[in-house]
Amino acid sequence: MRLNKLTQTAVTALEDIKAHDIKVLDVRKHSTYCDYLIIATAESNRQVKALAHHVRDRMKESGGKVIGLEGEETGDWVLVDCGDIVVHVMQPAVRAYYNLEELWDRGTSRPRAKAA
């Protein structure tokens, strides 16, 4: 998938502070509120918060808009709302529990079971 400038800025910001398992999901066919979801894992509350702040700062420097940050209180899962791009930074247990990749990546590749 070819990423636009701001999506690549967010991914690079995550890589700068050693986020891992970074996934970019194109959700344009499934959502009207954003075009891309970026999901990344961090190992501690401190790293989750640092990554979210770094993404926010880099997006602003690149001319992107940042609508807000959610979840900073606990640092288990911080969402950075950048309008067309939404970045989720999560600790491993939270990411495994909510499994956003499966939720958003269902698409047409997997047939649905027929009703009996």
N, CA, C and O of each residue as an XYZ file, in Angstrom:
464
protein
N       0.850     -1.173      0.000
C       0.000      0.000      0.000
C       0.897      1.238      0.000
O       1.828      1.333      0.800
N       0.624      2.159     -0.874
C       1.367      3.406     -0.931
C       0.741      4.386      0.050
O      -0.464      4.634      0.003
N       1.555      4.943      0.933
C       1.044      5.834      1.963
C       1.206      7.283      1.545
O       2.197      7.650      0.913
N       0.224      8.107      1.901
C       0.374      9.530      1.612
C       1.344     10.147      2.613
O       1.774      9.485      3.558
N       1.686     11.407      2.406
C       2.715     12.066      3.209
C       2.395     12.056      4.704
O       3.265     11.730      5.511
N       1.184     12.400      5.083
C       0.850     12.480      6.508
C       0.764     11.095      7.151
O       1.125     10.931      8.316
N       0.298     10.118      6.414
C       0.266      8.763      6.961
C       1.695      8.280      7.192
O       1.989      7.671      8.220
N       2.572      8.550      6.245
C       3.969      8.165      6.406
C       4.619      8.927      7.561
O       5.459      8.372      8.269
N       4.242     10.179      7.759
C       4.755     10.962      8.893
C       4.391     10.298     10.213
O       5.226     10.205     11.112
N       3.152      9.837     10.335
C       2.712      9.177     11.566
C       3.480      7.876     11.786
O       3.903      7.591     12.906
N       3.662      7.091     10.737
C       4.398      5.825     10.855
C       5.850      6.097     11.252
O       6.394      5.412     12.118
N       6.470      7.077     10.634
C       7.855      7.417     10.963
C       7.978      7.884     12.405
O       8.942      7.535     13.086
N       7.018      8.667     12.878
C       7.033      9.120     14.275
C       6.944      7.936     15.228
O       7.599      7.928     16.270
N       6.149      6.949     14.883
C       6.052      5.746     15.714
C       7.370      4.969     15.704
O       7.812      4.471     16.739
N       7.980      4.873     14.550
C       9.257      4.167     14.438
C      10.369      4.880     15.192
O      11.277      4.234     15.715
N      10.305      6.217     15.251
C      11.326      7.017     15.948
C      11.484      6.588     17.403
O      12.597      6.574     17.928
N      10.379      6.241     18.053
C      10.414      5.918     19.483
C      10.164      4.419     19.689
O       9.671      3.995     20.734
N      10.508      3.649     18.694
C      10.551      2.186     18.804
C       9.207      1.502     19.061
O       9.145      0.511     19.789
N       8.140      2.024     18.472
C       6.883      1.272     18.486
C       7.101      0.020     17.655
O       7.938      0.008     16.752
N       6.361     -1.024     17.954
C       6.507     -2.215     17.124
C       5.154     -2.730     16.673
O       4.107     -2.311     17.168
N       5.202     -3.648     15.724
C       4.010     -4.231     15.117
C       3.073     -3.137     14.601
O       1.879     -3.140     14.898
N       3.620     -2.214     13.835
C       2.845     -1.095     13.287
C       2.045     -1.592     12.089
O       2.600     -2.161     11.149
N       0.746     -1.372     12.135
C      -0.147     -1.764     11.045
C      -0.892     -0.535     10.542
O      -1.395      0.265     11.331
N      -0.957     -0.395      9.225
C      -1.731      0.670      8.605
C      -2.895      0.010      7.884
O      -2.699     -0.823      6.998
N      -4.106      0.387      8.268
C      -5.306     -0.178      7.661
C      -6.027      0.897      6.856
O      -6.335      1.972      7.372
N      -6.286      0.601      5.612
C      -7.062      1.487      4.748
C      -8.530      1.157      4.999
O      -9.003      0.096      4.594
N      -9.246      2.048      5.657
C     -10.641      1.782      6.025
C     -11.626      2.651      5.239
O     -12.771      2.826      5.656
N     -11.186      3.186      4.118
C     -12.055      4.069      3.331
C     -13.340      3.383      2.868
O     -14.378      4.030      2.735
N     -13.269      2.079      2.625
C     -14.467      1.350      2.184
C     -15.400      1.011      3.341
O     -16.556      0.649      3.123
N     -14.900      1.127      4.570
C     -15.676      0.705      5.743
C     -16.104      1.851      6.649
O     -16.951      1.665      7.523
N     -15.533      3.024      6.451
C     -15.760      4.117      7.396
C     -15.876      5.444      6.667
O     -15.284      5.644      5.607
N     -16.644      6.340      7.250
C     -16.726      7.693      6.699
C     -16.021      8.710      7.585
O     -15.891      9.876      7.211
N     -15.563      8.276      8.761
C     -14.946      9.243      9.667
C     -13.427      9.319      9.547
O     -12.821     10.274     10.032
N     -12.802      8.333      8.912
C     -11.363      8.427      8.659
C     -11.008      7.546      7.474
O     -11.783      6.678      7.070
N      -9.820      7.783      6.922
C      -9.346      7.000      5.783
C      -8.404      5.878      6.216
O      -8.438      4.779      5.663
N      -7.564      6.170      7.212
C      -6.577      5.199      7.664
C      -6.593      5.057      9.174
O      -6.733      6.040      9.901
N      -6.449      3.828      9.635
C      -6.190      3.538     11.038
C      -4.762      3.037     11.113
O      -4.351      2.177     10.333
N      -4.015      3.578     12.051
C      -2.662      3.092     12.299
C      -2.655      2.549     13.715
O      -3.046      3.238     14.657
N      -2.210      1.314     13.858
C      -2.196      0.655     15.153
C      -0.757      0.268     15.458
O      -0.069     -0.313     14.618
N      -0.304      0.595     16.675
C       1.071      0.278     17.076
C       1.092     -0.184     18.522
O       0.195      0.131     19.305
N       2.119     -0.928     18.860
C       2.273     -1.451     20.212
C       3.459     -0.790     20.897
O       4.500     -0.549     20.287
N       3.271     -0.502     22.187
C       4.332      0.030     23.049
C       4.368     -0.820     24.305
O       3.369     -1.437     24.676
N       5.514     -0.851     24.955
C       5.702     -1.783     26.070
C       5.347     -1.245     27.455
O       5.311     -2.016     28.414
N       5.087      0.041     27.583
C       4.780      0.601     28.902
C       3.867      1.809     28.752
O       3.714      2.359     27.661
N       3.266      2.212     29.863
C       2.419      3.419     29.864
C       3.216      4.631     29.400
O       2.733      5.450     28.619
N       4.425      4.726     29.888
C       5.284      5.862     29.531
C       5.564      5.883     28.029
O       5.511      6.945     27.408
N       5.861      4.724     27.436
C       6.133      4.680     26.010
C       4.877      4.973     25.192
O       4.952      5.645     24.164
N       3.727      4.475     25.641
C       2.468      4.763     24.945
C       2.250      6.273     24.875
O       1.946      6.816     23.812
N       2.405      6.938     26.002
C       2.200      8.392     26.052
C       3.237      9.123     25.211
O       2.898     10.063     24.491
N       4.501      8.701     25.295
C       5.561      9.351     24.524
C       5.319      9.202     23.023
O       5.508     10.153     22.264
N       4.908      8.029     22.602
C       4.615      7.812     21.186
C       3.460      8.691     20.716
O       3.539      9.310     19.654
N       2.401      8.746     21.498
C       1.241      9.566     21.121
C       1.622     11.037     21.005
O       1.202     11.712     20.065
N       2.406     11.535     21.939
C       2.834     12.941     21.892
C       3.755     13.194     20.704
O       3.684     14.243     20.064
N       4.617     12.227     20.417
C       5.540     12.374     19.283
C       4.765     12.395     17.963
O       5.063     13.201     17.081
N       3.780     11.518     17.825
C       2.937     11.525     16.627
C       2.232     12.866     16.502
O       2.223     13.470     15.430
N       1.644     13.329     17.592
C       0.948     14.629     17.577
C       1.876     15.746     17.113
O       1.517     16.543     16.246
N       3.065     15.797     17.694
C       4.008     16.863     17.367
C       4.463     16.798     15.911
O       4.529     17.826     15.237
N       4.779     15.597     15.421
C       5.246     15.444     14.035
C       4.136     15.765     13.037
O       4.393     16.350     11.984
N       2.923     15.389     13.365
C       1.811     15.707     12.464
C       1.611     17.209     12.356
O       1.396     17.730     11.261
N       1.680     17.908     13.480
C       1.539     19.364     13.454
C       2.663     20.009     12.653
O       2.423     20.926     11.867
N       3.903     19.527     12.854
C       5.051     20.069     12.122
C       4.925     19.844     10.621
O       5.434     20.641      9.833
N       4.253     18.771     10.217
C       4.102     18.436      8.799
C       2.889     19.103      8.164
O       2.600     18.888      6.987
N       2.183     19.909      8.944
C       1.028     20.620      8.412
C      -0.275     19.866      8.559
O      -1.303     20.306      8.045
N      -0.251     18.750      9.245
C      -1.479     17.996      9.480
C      -2.246     18.568     10.653
O      -1.705     19.313     11.469
N      -3.504     18.210     10.721
C      -4.303     18.670     11.851
C      -4.335     17.583     12.909
O      -4.307     16.392     12.600
N      -4.393     18.006     14.143
C      -4.558     17.070     15.256
C      -5.775     17.547     16.032
O      -5.773     18.629     16.619
N      -6.802     16.728     16.024
C      -8.048     17.095     16.683
C      -7.956     16.847     18.180
O      -8.504     17.616     18.971
N      -7.269     15.781     18.576
C      -7.129     15.534     19.999
C      -6.483     14.204     20.323
O      -6.248     13.370     19.449
N      -6.204     14.030     21.606
C      -5.666     12.794     22.151
C      -6.646     12.279     23.190
O      -7.202     13.056     23.966
N      -6.856     10.984     23.205
C      -7.743     10.355     24.179
C      -7.012      9.210     24.855
O      -6.284      8.469     24.194
N      -7.189      9.051     26.153
C      -6.654      7.905     26.875
C      -5.347      8.138     27.595
O      -4.739      7.193     28.098
N      -4.905      9.378     27.652
C      -3.628      9.677     28.300
C      -3.635      9.383     29.798
O      -2.579      9.148     30.385
N      -4.794      9.393     30.411
C      -4.865      9.212     31.860
C      -4.226      7.906     32.297
O      -3.425      7.889     33.232
N      -4.571      6.813     31.633
C      -4.037      5.510     32.032
C      -2.811      5.113     31.221
O      -1.906      4.463     31.745
N      -2.773      5.493     29.966
C      -1.636      5.149     29.129
C      -1.649      3.720     28.616
O      -0.649      3.254     28.069
N      -2.765      3.014     28.781
C      -2.868      1.659     28.229
C      -3.147      1.701     26.727
O      -2.674      0.860     25.962
N      -3.938      2.718     26.324
C      -4.336      2.871     24.929
C      -4.565      4.360     24.714
O      -5.453      4.950     25.330
N      -3.775      4.962     23.850
C      -3.958      6.372     23.525
C      -4.309      6.482     22.051
O      -3.642      5.900     21.195
N      -5.347      7.221     21.769
C      -5.807      7.456     20.419
C      -5.420      8.877     20.032
O      -5.694      9.824     20.769
N      -4.787      9.022     18.881
C      -4.435     10.338     18.349
C      -5.321     10.557     17.130
O      -5.166      9.883     16.112
N      -6.251     11.503     17.238
C      -7.192     11.781     16.162
C      -6.617     12.875     15.281
O      -6.507     14.029     15.694
N      -6.252     12.500     14.068
C      -5.687     13.449     13.104
C      -6.628     13.635     11.924
O      -6.184     13.858     10.797
N      -7.906     13.543     12.178
C      -8.884     13.725     11.112
C      -8.994     12.495     10.237
O      -9.632     11.516     10.623
N      -8.380     12.530      9.061
C      -8.444     11.406      8.137
C      -7.590     10.219      8.575
O      -7.711      9.123      8.028
N      -6.735     10.442      9.556
C      -5.869      9.398     10.084
C      -6.116      9.303     11.585
O      -6.106     10.316     12.284
N      -6.336      8.090     12.079
C      -6.497      7.876     13.511
C      -5.421      6.877     13.940
O      -5.330      5.773     13.401
N      -4.611      7.283     14.917
C      -3.507      6.453     15.388
C      -3.867      5.886     16.755
O      -4.254      6.620     17.664
N      -3.735      4.572     16.887
C      -3.970      3.875     18.150
C      -2.630      3.350     18.647
O      -1.977      2.569     17.956
N      -2.216      3.769     19.831
C      -0.994      3.253     20.448
C      -1.439      2.483     21.680
O      -2.078      3.041     22.572
N      -1.098      1.194     21.725
C      -1.638      0.308     22.759
C      -0.547     -0.555     23.378
O       0.465     -0.865     22.749
N      -0.785     -0.930     24.624
C       0.060     -1.926     25.248
C      -0.369     -3.300     24.720
O      -1.509     -3.456     24.282
N       0.520     -4.296     24.754
C       0.228     -5.595     24.141
C      -1.065     -6.259     24.614
O      -1.817     -6.772     23.785
N      -1.342     -6.268     25.897
C      -2.549     -6.941     26.403
C      -3.819     -6.251     25.894
O      -4.798     -6.918     25.560
N      -3.800     -4.934     25.837
C      -4.965     -4.177     25.355
C      -5.161     -4.430     23.864
O      -6.284     -4.619     23.397
N      -4.064     -4.431     23.132
C      -4.160     -4.675     21.692
C      -4.695     -6.071     21.403
O      -5.531     -6.243     20.516
N      -4.228     -7.051     22.132
C      -4.709     -8.420     21.931
C      -6.186     -8.539     22.290
O      -6.939     -9.227     21.601
N      -6.600     -7.876     23.357
C      -7.988     -7.966     23.816
C      -8.959     -7.355     22.790
O      -9.964     -7.974     22.440
N      -8.655     -6.144     22.315
C      -9.577     -5.456     21.408
C      -9.417     -5.885     19.953
O     -10.370     -5.788     19.181
N      -8.253     -6.349     19.568
C      -8.003     -6.914     18.240
C      -8.608     -6.065     17.117
O      -9.399     -6.558     16.313
N      -8.235     -4.810     17.074
C      -8.784     -3.889     16.080
C      -8.501     -4.317     14.645
O      -9.306     -4.059     13.750
N      -7.377     -4.962     14.425
C      -7.062     -5.401     13.065
C      -8.151     -6.315     12.516
O      -8.586     -6.149     11.376
N      -8.588     -7.271     13.316
C      -9.630     -8.188     12.851
C     -10.953     -7.453     12.662
O     -11.682     -7.722     11.708
N     -11.257     -6.547     13.548
C     -12.500     -5.791     13.456
C     -12.574     -4.982     12.162
O     -13.603     -4.984     11.487
N     -11.488     -4.293     11.815
C     -11.491     -3.402     10.664
C     -11.046     -4.056      9.377
O     -11.316     -3.524      8.300
N     -10.382     -5.177      9.448
C      -9.827     -5.794      8.252
C     -10.698     -6.934      7.748
O     -10.222     -7.781      6.991
N     -11.941     -6.974      8.144
C     -12.821     -8.073      7.736
C     -13.127     -8.028      6.255
O     -13.085     -9.069      5.600
N     -13.429     -6.884      5.707
C     -13.614     -6.692      4.273
C     -14.342     -7.816      3.564
O     -15.106     -8.566      4.173
N     -14.099     -7.920      2.287
C     -14.782     -8.918      1.462
C     -13.958    -10.177      1.280
O     -14.407    -11.114      0.620
N     -12.767    -10.220      1.848
C     -11.909    -11.377      1.629
C     -12.396    -12.618      2.367
O     -12.017    -13.732      2.006
N     -13.204    -12.455      3.363
C     -13.677    -13.574      4.154
C     -15.191    -13.735      3.956
O     -15.943    -12.830      4.317
N     -15.657    -14.853      3.397
C     -17.099    -15.003      3.191
C     -17.834    -15.164      4.523
O     -17.307    -15.750      5.469
N     -19.022    -14.651      4.581
C     -19.852    -14.783      5.774
C     -20.576    -16.115      5.742
O     -20.924    -16.622      4.676
N     -20.798    -16.673      6.918
C     -21.533    -17.943      7.023
C     -22.991    -17.703      6.654
O     -23.575    -16.684      7.022
N     -23.570    -18.648      5.928
C     -24.975    -18.531      5.548
C     -25.863    -18.923      6.719
O     -25.541    -19.828      7.489
N     -26.982    -18.229      6.837
C     -27.948    -18.541      7.899
C     -28.615    -19.878      7.590
O     -28.872    -20.207      6.431
N     -28.885    -20.628      8.628
C     -29.515    -21.952      8.433
C     -30.972    -21.822      8.094
O     -31.653    -22.829      7.899
